[in-house]
Amino acid sequence: MRLPTNLKEDKEKHTASKHKPQADNMVLESFHVTAYMGLLLAFALILSYVELLIPFQTGMPGVKLGLANLAVVLCLYLFGWQKALLLTAVKAVLSGLLFGNLFMILYSLAGAVFSALIMIILKKTNWFHVPVISAAGGVAHNMGQLLVAIRVVETYGVLYYMPTLIIAGLVTGLVMGISAALVLPYLQNILAKGNFK
């Protein structure tokens, strides 16, 4: 049965108007997520700068404590593993360019990516709470940097620093994890009100 032209046009307009709010909501959600990702990146870079002010000597230039992993933990729980990995890579490169050198970029990338992968795996098991996952990420962060250091200096002598790096990563990661666990409910509430993730 063929619809009259006017009736057909009205039906098409009704269908288009029905789908338009959904398209607008998707654009708005994308904009909100991008804005929050930008804030998390800025937060991570601030923490990277704060790390430079903390005296932490390991004998390996460019090695950092990993305070900026707090932003990655928040991103992982708020927006998922894909955006957490993206934030990790961008944060590592930008912090190296802004505050360091090639060595810092190498160490940051190795430590941050290895840390993010460990946290993603542990989170997917649903066995561990935020502080435990963050602590594991802190240790993984320093172990990733240590592996790069072995390659760069071409000696296993840097393994001498392993106990210090493990303890530092564990303590830092635990503190960052506790901080994230305290902040996450408020951030998740804000996102829930906006009905996007």
N, C-alpha and C positions, 0 to 999 in steps of 0.2 A: 504494500500500500504506500503510495507516494504522498508525503506531507505537503500541504500548501507552502509556498515560498515563505510567507510571513511566519507561519507556525514553525517551520524548519529553522529559520533564523533565530527565533525566540528560544528554541531548544538549544541551539549552539551557544547562544549568549549565556543561557542559564548554566550550561556545562562549564563554560569558560570561567564564569564568575564563581562557580563552586570550587574549581581547582586553583584559582588565583590566590586565596588566602593560604593554602598549603604551600604554594611556591614562595609566597612572601615570608612565611614562617621559616622555611628552609634557609632562605637568604639571611634572615635575621639571626637564626641559630649559628650559621657559618660566621657571620660577623662577630657575634658574641664570643664564640670559641677562639677566633683569631685574636680578639682583643685580650682575652684571658691568657692566651699563649704568649702574647707580647709582654704582658705583665709578669708572667713567670720567667720569661727570658731576662727581663730587666732585673728581677729579683735575684736570679742566678748570677748575673754579672756583678751585682752589688756584693753578693757573698764571695765571689771570686776575688774582688778587690780587697775585701776584709781579710781574706786568707793571706794576702801579701803583707798585712800589718802584723800578723801573728808570727813570732819567731819560732820557726820549726825547721831546724837544720838536720838534714839526713846525709849530706855529702853528695847528693845527686841533684844537680841544678834542674829546677822546673817541677820537682815533686811537690804536690800540695796535699793538704789534709782532706779536701773533698767536702767542704761546707756547702758548696753549691748543689750538692746532691739532694739537699732538702727540696729544692724546686722540682727536681726530677721525681722524687717520691710523691709530691703533691700532684704533679702532672699525671703520673702513673695511675693514681687512684681516682683522679677527677676525669681524665680524658682518654685513658687507655694506653696500651703499650706502644702503639705506633707513634702517637704524638710524643710520648715520653722519649722514645729513641730519637725522634727528630729534634726535640729540645736538647737532648744530650749532645748530639753532634754539633748543632749550631752554637750552643753554649761553649763547648770546648774550643772550637775554632775562634770565635769572637773574643773569648777571654784571653786566648793566647796572643791574638793580634793586638788587643788593647793593652794588655798588662805584661806581656812576656815576649817570647821569641819562638823560634822553631822548635826548640827542645820542649818548651812548655806546651805547645800545641800537640806534639807527639805524646808527651806524658798524659796530658789532659784527655786526649782522644782515647788512648789505650785504657786509662783508668776509668773514665766515665762510661765508655761503651761496655766494657767488661762488667762494671758495676750494674749498669742498667739491665744487661742480659740476665745476670744472676737474680736481680730483684724481680724481673718479669717472670722468670721460671718459678721462683718461690711463691710469688703471688698467685700464679695459676694453680698451684697445688691446694690453695685455701687452707693450709695447715698452720700458717704463721700469722702473727699480728704485725702491725706496721713497724713497731720498734725493732723486732727481730729481723724483718726483711731489710730494713734500713741499715742495721748493724752489719748484716751479711754483705750488703752493698758497699758499706764503708771499707770492710776488709778487702773485698774484691777490687775496689777502686785502687787501693794501695798495691795490691798484688799485680794488677795490670800495669801500673807504673813501674813496678820492680822488674817485670819481664822485659819492658822496653829498655830500662836502665842496663840490664845484663847485655842486651843487644848493642846498645850505644857505646858503653865503656869496654865491651868485649872482655869482661871478666866476671867470674862468679863471686868475686870478693864482696860485691854489693849485697849478697845474701846475708851478710853480717847485720844489715839493717832490718832484716825481715821481722824479728820480734818487736822492734820499735814500731814498725809500720803496721803490723797486725794489731797491736794494742791501741795505737793511735786511731786506726780505722774503725776498730770496734767501739771505742769510746765516742768518737765523733759521730759515727753512724747511729749509735744508740741515742745520743742526745738529739740528733736530727730527727730520728724516728719518733721519739717522744714528743718533740715539738710538732711534727706532722700529725701525729695522732690527736693532739689537742686542738689543732687548727682545722683539720679535715671536716669535722661535723658542721662547723659554721660555714665553710666554703660549700659543702655539699647541700646545705640548706639554701644557700643563695642560688645555687644552680638549679635546685629543685623548684624554687619559686619562679625562675625564668623558664622552667620546663625544657631545658636543653642540656646536652652533655657531649 
